[in-house]
Amino acid sequence: METTSQTVLNEYFWKRHANPKSGWSRTVTLPLLIYAIIGRRWKLLLAVIVFTIINPLLFPVPDNTDAWMTKVVLAERYWRSHETDIGLLNILNLANVPITLYAIYAAYRRNIGGATVATSLSMTLKFAFVAALVRRFEDDLSEFD
């Protein structure tokens, strides 16, 4: 059960993360992570991890919810907060886990081709998932305006 302070932090996080700059800037984190691992650039790896963690706090609350990336974040929030069954969409989300893990493994092994293909596939699956999630919840997202 969430305490009041957890609820306030959760609300603060989601509202700021809904800024499209937050979502779009996070799209580069996986490629940068893979690049850092392949090149053994540990400072870059650390910077990417820190950026990923603090990213939702870096941007102000958006003025409106018209941007597609804002809708992505709101759809994800809706799905998580309502524990809604998303059916076959979950396959896209779950398939992404081993593919992303393989991309990291391939990067560690310096298998540039494998890392590149897996990273591209992971990002494609993620975009397909969030696009479908937005379509699935578009009518329900108005509650967050």
QUIZITA-V730563 format. One record per residue. N is the residue number from 1. SS is DSSP state (A for helix, B for strand, O for the rest). OMEGA is omega in whole degrees, 0 to 359 (NA if undefined). Layout:
BEGIN
N_SS_OMEGA, N_SS_OMEGA
END
This chain:
BEGIN
1_O_182, 2_O_174, 3_O_180, 4_A_181, 5_A_176, 6_A_179, 7_A_179, 8_A_178, 9_A_179, 10_A_179, 11_A_179, 12_A_179, 13_A_186, 14_A_181, 15_A_181, 16_A_179, 17_A_179, 18_O_175, 19_O_183, 20_A_177, 21_A_177, 22_A_181, 23_A_183, 24_A_180, 25_A_178, 26_A_181, 27_O_180, 28_O_186, 29_A_180, 30_A_177, 31_A_178, 32_A_177, 33_A_180, 34_A_178, 35_A_180, 36_A_180, 37_A_179, 38_A_184, 39_O_182, 40_O_179, 41_O_189, 42_A_176, 43_A_177, 44_A_179, 45_A_179, 46_A_179, 47_A_179, 48_A_180, 49_A_179, 50_A_179, 51_A_180, 52_A_181, 53_A_186, 54_A_184, 55_A_183, 56_A_181, 57_A_186, 58_O_188, 59_O_180, 60_O_174, 61_O_180, 62_O_180, 63_O_181, 64_O_182, 65_O_183, 66_O_185, 67_O_181, 68_A_182, 69_A_174, 70_A_178, 71_A_176, 72_A_182, 73_A_180, 74_A_177, 75_A_178, 76_A_178, 77_A_180, 78_A_181, 79_A_182, 80_A_185, 81_A_181, 82_A_181, 83_O_183, 84_O_176, 85_O_181, 86_O_174, 87_O_184, 88_O_177, 89_A_181, 90_A_177, 91_A_177, 92_A_182, 93_A_182, 94_A_179, 95_A_182, 96_A_184, 97_A_181, 98_A_179, 99_A_177, 100_A_177, 101_A_177, 102_A_178, 103_A_179, 104_A_178, 105_A_180, 106_A_178, 107_A_178, 108_A_179, 109_O_182, 110_O_174, 111_O_187, 112_A_180, 113_A_179, 114_A_180, 115_A_181, 116_A_180, 117_A_181, 118_A_178, 119_A_179, 120_A_179, 121_A_178, 122_A_180, 123_A_177, 124_A_178, 125_A_180, 126_A_179, 127_A_177, 128_A_180, 129_A_184, 130_A_177, 131_A_178, 132_A_178, 133_A_177, 134_A_179, 135_A_183, 136_A_187, 137_A_185, 138_A_181, 139_A_183, 140_A_184, 141_A_182, 142_A_180, 143_A_181, 144_A_178, 145_O_NA
END
